[in-house]
C-alpha cells in the first residue's frame, strides 16, 4: 500500500518536472510563458524574464535576474549583453563595459555588443577594429541602414585610411557575401568609400556581378554625381 502511494507520487513528480521542462522549452517560441515556468526549472525561460526585468524601474531586480541567466546559460553572447545592460542601469558602468567586451568577443553576431565595441574603437582611434565591427553589423540583415550610414561615415571617412583598407581586405576574403555587399553598400556607405573599396578589391582579384555594379553606379550617381560618374567609367572598363 505504502509502496504503491510512493510510486504514484514519484510518477506525479516526474510528470510535473517533465511538464515544467517542456514549458521552459516552449518559451523560446512563446516568451510570454516564461513567468509560468517554475523558478528552479527556468533555463530558456530565464532569458525573457531577464530581458523584461530591464524594462522595470528596479535595477537591483534586473541585475539579479541577469546574473541568474548568465549562471544558468553562460555561453550565448546575448546573455552577457543583457547582464551588461543591467549592470549599467545599476550604476556599475566600468563592469558593464568589461561585460560588453566579453559579449562582443564571444558572439560576432550580437548586434548591440558589436555596436558598443565599434563606438569604443572609434573613441580610441582604432579604425581597424572599428571596421571589423562595422563589417559584423553590415552582414546582419536586420541592422538598420540608418545605423550603418551613421557609423560608416565615421569608420570609412578617410580616403585610403585604415578603416577602408581593413574593409577591402574583408571583402577580398568574402566571396560568399560579395552580392550582399554590392546590394547594400552603395546605399549605406559614403559613396566615395564604397567606390574605393570596390575598385581596390577588384584590383586585388575580387570578382563582382556586373549587373549589380551597374545598379551601384546609378545609386551612387543619385547620392553623389561626381563619384557615380567616375565609378560608372571604372566598372565599364572592368566589365568589358
Residue pairs with C-beta under 8 A, 6 or more apart in sequence:
17 41
20 37
20 38
20 41
21 41
23 33
23 36
23 37
23 41
23 45
24 37
24 41
24 42
24 43
24 44
24 45
25 44
26 33
27 33
27 34
27 37
27 44
27 45
27 48
28 44
31 48
32 48
33 45
34 42
34 45
34 46
34 47
34 48
34 49
34 52
35 49
37 45
42 49
42 72
43 72
43 73
46 65
46 68
46 69
46 72
46 73
47 69
47 73
47 78
47 79
47 82
49 65
49 69
50 62
50 65
50 66
50 68
50 69
50 79
50 82
50 83
50 86
51 82
53 61
53 62
53 65
53 66
53 86
54 62
54 66
54 82
54 85
54 86
54 89
56 62
59 86
59 89
59 90
59 91
60 90
62 85
62 86
62 89
62 90
63 86
63 87
63 89
63 90
65 86
66 79
66 82
66 83
66 85
66 86
66 87
67 83
67 86
69 79
69 82
69 83
70 79
70 80
70 83
73 79
75 106
76 107
77 103
77 104
77 106
77 107
77 109
77 110
77 113
78 103
78 107
78 110
80 99
80 100
80 102
80 103
80 106
80 113
81 99
81 100
81 103
81 110
81 112
81 113
83 99
84 96
84 97
84 99
84 100
84 103
84 113
85 96
85 112
87 93
87 95
87 96
87 99
88 96
97 120
100 112
100 113
100 116
100 117
101 117
101 120
103 110
103 113
104 110
104 113
104 114
104 116
104 117
104 133
107 113
108 114
108 136
109 136
109 139
109 140
111 137
111 140
111 142
111 143
114 133
114 136
114 137
115 133
115 137
115 147
115 151
117 129
117 133
118 129
118 130
118 133
118 134
118 137
118 151
118 155
121 127
121 129
121 130
121 133
122 130
122 154
122 155
127 155
127 158
127 161
127 162
127 163
127 166
128 162
128 163
128 166
130 154
130 155
130 163
131 155
131 156
131 162
131 163
131 164
131 166
131 167
131 170
132 166
132 170
134 148
134 151
134 152
134 155
134 156
134 163
134 167
135 167
135 170
137 143
137 147
137 148
137 151
138 148
138 181
138 184
138 185
138 188
139 177
139 180
145 184
145 187
145 188
148 184
148 188
148 189
149 188
149 189
152 188
152 189
152 190
152 193
153 190
155 163
155 167
156 163
156 164
156 167
156 189
156 190
156 193
156 197
157 163
157 190
157 193
158 164
159 192
159 193
159 196
160 196
164 193
164 196
164 197
164 200
167 197
168 196
168 197
168 200
168 201
168 204
171 178
171 181
171 197
171 198
171 201
171 206
172 201
172 204
172 205
172 206
174 181
175 206
175 207
178 206
178 207
178 208
178 209
179 209
179 212
182 198
182 208
182 209
182 212
182 213
182 215
182 216
183 212
185 194
185 197
185 198
185 216
186 194
186 215
186 216
186 219
186 220
186 223
187 219
189 197
191 220
191 223
191 224
191 227
191 228
192 224
192 227
194 216
194 220
195 220
195 227
195 230
195 231
195 234
198 208
198 213
198 216
198 231
198 235
199 231
199 234
201 208
202 208
202 238
208 238
210 235
210 238
210 239
213 235
213 238
213 239
214 232
214 235
214 239
216 231
216 235
217 228
217 231
217 232
217 235
218 228
219 228
220 227
220 228
220 231
221 227
221 228
221 229
221 232
222 228
